Amino acid sequence: MDSNPSSAEVAPRSIYVPSAVTNAAKILVVGHFAVGKTTLIGSLSEITPLRTEERMTRASVDVDDLRGTGDKSTTTVALDFGRLTLSEDLVLYLFGTPGQQRFMQLWEDMARGALGALLLVDPSRLEQTFPVIDLIESYGLEYAVAVNAFDAGSSYSTEEVREALDLLPDTPVVVCDARDQRSSAQALIALVRHLLEHAA
């Protein structure tokens, strides 16, 4: 069987930005280590995402907090990148930040020019979210919170998450499943609506 994709399966749009696109927006996808940023970008991107994942070694055991990460064996060491065309003339570029504290110096360049951030949180590890919120706010970025529903048994209401993270009343908080395209899109829509309200 021929393993090469047919021309019908490889649309030019999957590789190149349409010529009609005149506007682009940069969105950060942020969160602590192993919260699902790479997965969410993968579920949304219309192109094969750029990933900078490396295998985790024993050396990371003494450096990274691996609690609640299950059998995770790789980690993002620089960034994830994906693209999503919203209309004939507008495209979103999604930049996923690394989650470990030792890679936080990469944020300065990644935050430059970003319109806002989608903050993924794991409800079972909310305490790991505070350093990320501090970074978002230090760069003056508006953000929405997406509670990644890893395990239905450890779910909290959005109001409980809002209170635990001490969020402003107008900060959107939604529940999503980063593995599901539709669910991830709804989280992104919540952020875009929030950005539009603050731009008005």
N, C-alpha and C positions, 0 to 999 in steps of 0.2 A: 504494500500500500504506500502511495506517495505521501510523504510527511510534509511536503512543502505546501503552505497555504495557498489557496487559489486567489486570483486577483479580486474576486468578489468578497473574500474574507478580509482583505487588507484595504480598507478605505483610506484615501489620502488624509481625511480628517483625523484619523487615529495617529498620524505622525506630524502633520503640519497644521499650523494655525491658519484658519480660513483667511483669504485675502481681504474679506470684508471687515474683519475685526479691527477696530480702531481704538478700543479701550481695553485696558487690562488692570486687574486688581490683585494685590498680593494679600493672602490670608495665611496666618500662622496657625498650625494645629499643634497645640502644646499640652503638656501634662507630665506627670512624674513617670518614672521608669516603669515600663511594662504595663501601661494603661490602655494601649490599643491605638496609638497614633498612626503607626505604619499600616495597620489593618484598615483604619478608617479612610486614609488616603487611597489605599488600594481599592476599596469598595466604591469610591467616587470618581477616580481618575479615568478619563476617556483615553488616555495613553498608558502604555506600560509604565508604571511609576519608576522613578529613579530611587533606588534604595542603597544606603551605605551601611548595610548590616554586616556585622562580623560575629564569628562564633565567640561565645563567652568562655573564658578559661578559668582555671582555679584561682588565678590572680585576682579576679574580680570579686571573689567571695569576701575578702577582707576589706574591699573598697565600696562595693555597691550593696544596698539594702535589698536582699533577694526575697524577703518575706512576702508571701502572697503572690509570687510570680509563677507558681506551678512548675511545669517542666520547660520553661523558656530556656532556649539554648543559644539565641542570637540577640544582638542589641544594635540599635542605630548609633553610629559613632560620629556622624556628621549631620546628615539631614535626609529627609524623604522629600520627594518632589512629585507633584501630580498636576494635571491640568483639567479644567472643566469649563466648557463653553456654555455660557448661560443664554446668549442670544446671538443674532447675526453679527453684532458688533462688539460684544463684551465677552471676555474670557477671564476666568479666575485661575490664578496660580496658587497652588497649595504647598506650603513649606512646613514639613514636620520637623520639629526640633528634637534633639536628643534629650532624654529624661534624666540622665545621671548628673549629679552635681559637678563632677569633674569635667563635663563638656559644656557647662553653662556659658563659658567665654564666647562660644559660637553665636550666642543670642544677639550680641550687639549688631553684627552684620545682618543677621536674618531679620531682625526687627525693623531695620531701616527701610522705610517706604511701605511698611505693612499697614493696611487699613484697620485691621483688628485681629483678634485671636479667638479660636474655638478651643476652649479649655476642657480636655477630657479628664474625668475623675473616676476613680474606683471607689464606690461607697464603703468598701471594707478597709480602705487605706487613705481615708480623707486627710489624716495628719500629714501625709506626704505632699499634699497639694499646696500647703501654705507657702513654701519657698517659690513655687511656680507663680502663684498669685503675686507675690512680692516683685518678681521679675517683670511680669506683665505690667503691673502698675508703675514700676520704675521707668518703663519705656513709654508710659502714657497711652497705652493701647486700650481701646474699648474691647470688651470680650463677652462671650456667652459661655455658659457652663453646660456641658453634655455629660450626664451621668451614664457611663458605659455599663450596660446591664450584663455583666459577665455571668452572674449567678442569681437566678430569681430568688433564691433563698436568702440572699443578703441585701435585698432591696430596701431602700428608704424612700420616703416621699420627697418630692422636690423641695417642699418647704422645710423638711428636716435637714436636707443638704444645704439649703440657703442659710439656715440658722447656724449650722455647724461651721460653715465657712465664713460666716459673718459678712455676707454679700450685701451690696446696696439693693434697695427695693426694686430698682429697674433693671438689674442684671438678669437676663433670661437664664432660666434653669430648665433643661429638658432631659428626658430619659432617652437613650438611644442604644442601639446595638451596632457597634462599629463594623460588624461583619456583614450587615445588611445595607444594601445601597439606598433603599428608600428611607430607612431609619437614619442613616448618616446624612442624607440630603435634607431631611427635616431639621436636623441639628444645625446644619449649615444655613438653612433658610432662617432659623431663629437668630443667628448671628447677623446675617445680612439685614434683616428687618431692624434689628437693634442699631446697626451702623447707620441705616437710613434715617431712623428717628433722631439720632444724635447729630446727623449732618444737616437736618432741616433747620 
